[in-house]
Protein backbone atom coordinates (compact mmCIF):
# COMPACT_ATOMS: atom_id res chain seq x y z
CA UNK A 1 0.00 0.00 0.00
CA UNK A 2 1.39 3.42 -0.89
CA UNK A 3 0.40 6.51 1.09
CA UNK A 4 1.43 10.16 1.12
CA UNK A 5 2.87 11.91 4.14
CA UNK A 6 0.92 14.86 5.51
CA UNK A 7 2.51 17.92 7.05
CA UNK A 8 4.39 17.01 10.23
CA UNK A 9 4.03 13.24 9.73
CA UNK A 10 6.40 10.68 11.17
CA UNK A 11 6.68 7.06 10.11
CA UNK A 12 4.94 6.06 13.34
CA UNK A 13 2.03 8.42 12.61
CA UNK A 14 1.63 7.06 9.06
CA UNK A 15 1.58 3.47 10.31
CA UNK A 16 -0.92 4.27 13.05
CA UNK A 17 -3.24 6.27 10.80
CA UNK A 18 -3.39 3.68 8.02
CA UNK A 19 -2.76 0.37 9.80
CA UNK A 20 -3.93 1.18 13.38
CA UNK A 21 -0.75 -0.27 14.85
CA UNK A 22 2.97 0.45 14.99
CA UNK A 23 4.51 -2.65 16.57
CA UNK A 24 6.52 -4.43 13.90
CA UNK A 25 5.19 -2.39 10.98
CA UNK A 26 7.48 0.63 11.50
CA UNK A 27 10.51 -1.61 10.99
CA UNK A 28 8.89 -3.19 7.91
CA UNK A 29 8.17 0.29 6.53
CA UNK A 30 11.83 1.24 6.77
CA UNK A 31 12.75 -2.03 5.02
CA UNK A 32 10.28 -1.33 2.20
CA UNK A 33 11.58 2.24 1.75
CA UNK A 34 15.38 2.34 1.51
CA UNK A 35 16.61 5.83 2.33
CA UNK A 36 13.49 6.79 4.26
CA UNK A 37 15.51 7.39 7.43
CA UNK A 38 17.57 9.99 5.53
CA UNK A 39 14.59 12.37 5.74
CA UNK A 40 14.78 12.51 9.53
CA UNK A 41 11.97 12.21 12.05
CA UNK A 42 9.51 14.53 10.25
CA UNK A 43 8.76 13.43 6.70
CA UNK A 44 8.36 15.98 3.88
CA UNK A 45 4.77 16.80 2.97
CA UNK A 46 3.56 14.69 0.04
CA UNK A 47 6.35 12.08 0.26
CA UNK A 48 5.16 8.70 -1.08
CA UNK A 49 5.75 5.93 1.46
CA UNK A 50 5.13 2.21 0.95
CA UNK A 51 3.47 0.56 3.94
CA UNK A 52 3.28 -3.19 4.54
CA UNK A 53 0.01 -4.88 3.73
CA UNK A 54 -2.34 -4.93 6.72
CA UNK A 55 -2.36 -8.24 8.55
CA UNK A 56 -4.92 -8.99 11.19
CA UNK A 57 -3.18 -9.65 14.47
CA UNK A 58 -4.96 -11.67 17.13
CA UNK A 59 -5.64 -9.48 20.09
CA UNK A 60 -5.83 -10.70 23.64
CA UNK A 61 -7.48 -8.62 26.27
CA UNK A 62 -6.62 -9.30 29.88
CA UNK A 63 -9.69 -10.07 31.93
CA UNK A 64 -10.38 -9.36 35.56
CA UNK A 65 -12.49 -11.68 37.65
CA UNK A 66 -14.14 -9.61 40.35
CA UNK A 67 -15.20 -12.68 42.29
CA UNK A 68 -11.80 -14.42 42.41
CA UNK A 69 -11.59 -15.76 45.97
CA UNK A 70 -8.20 -17.48 45.62
CA UNK A 71 -6.44 -14.67 47.49
CA UNK A 72 -8.93 -14.88 50.33
CA UNK A 73 -8.47 -18.61 50.66
CA UNK A 74 -4.69 -18.59 50.17
CA UNK A 75 -3.35 -15.19 51.22
CA UNK A 76 0.35 -14.50 50.69
CA UNK A 77 2.46 -15.09 53.81
CA UNK A 78 2.80 -12.06 56.05
CA UNK A 79 6.25 -10.92 57.16
CA UNK A 80 7.34 -11.92 60.68
CA UNK A 81 6.74 -9.30 63.38
CA UNK A 82 9.68 -7.02 64.12
CA UNK A 83 11.03 -7.00 67.65
CA UNK A 84 11.64 -3.71 69.36
CA UNK A 85 14.86 -3.26 71.34
CA UNK A 86 14.27 -2.98 75.10
CA UNK A 87 13.79 0.58 76.34
CA UNK A 88 16.06 1.77 79.15
CA UNK A 89 14.10 2.32 82.32
CA UNK A 90 14.83 5.35 84.31
N, C-alpha and C positions, 0 to 999 in steps of 0.2 A: 504494500500500500504506500503510495506517495502522498505526502502532505506538504503544505507550505507553512513556514514559520510566520507567526504574527509578531508584531512589535513587542520586544521585551521577552520573547520566548526563550526557554531553555530546553534542552533535550528531555529533561524530566517532565516539564510542563506539556510538551508535545505528546509524550507517551501517555501521560495521565489523561489528557483531554481526548485522545483518540482511542486508547486501549483500556482506559480505566484501571491501569496498574503500572507500576514502574519496576517492580522486582524482576530482574532477569531480562526485561525488554530493553532497558537503557543500554546494557552491554551489547545486546544484539544489534541495536540501532547503530552504535559506533562501529560494529563489525560490518554492517551493511553499507556504511557511508565512510569510506576511507577519507581521511583529511577533515572530517567533521570537527574534531577536537581543535583544529587549527583556528577555528572561528572564535574560540573562547567560550565563556559561560553563556553569554547572551548571543543568540543567533541573529544574523541579519534578517530584516523583514523581507519576506517573500522567498527565502531560501527553500529550495525543494529538498525534502528529507524523506528517505525511504524508511518505513517502519516495518517491523516484522508482522507477519500475518497474525491476526488475533487467534489465540488458542484458549479455549475455555479451561480454566484451572479449577479443580475441585476445591471448594471452600469448606472449611470446618469452623464451626462456631462453638466456642466453649460454652457449656451449659452449667447452670448453677441449680443445685437441688436444694430448695429451701427447707425441706424436711429431712435432710440427712442427719441421722442421729448417731452416726458412728463416732463422732467426737464426744458425744455425751456418754456413750457406753465405754469408750476407750480413750479417756483424756490423756494428753501427753504427760509424762512424769514431771512433777513439780521439783524445783531445785531444793536441796536440803536447807533447813533453816540455818541462818548464820548465828554464831555465838558471839555474844558481846563480851569484851574483856571485863573483868571485875572492876568495879568502881572503888577507889580508895575511900575509906570511911574516915570521917574526921569532924 
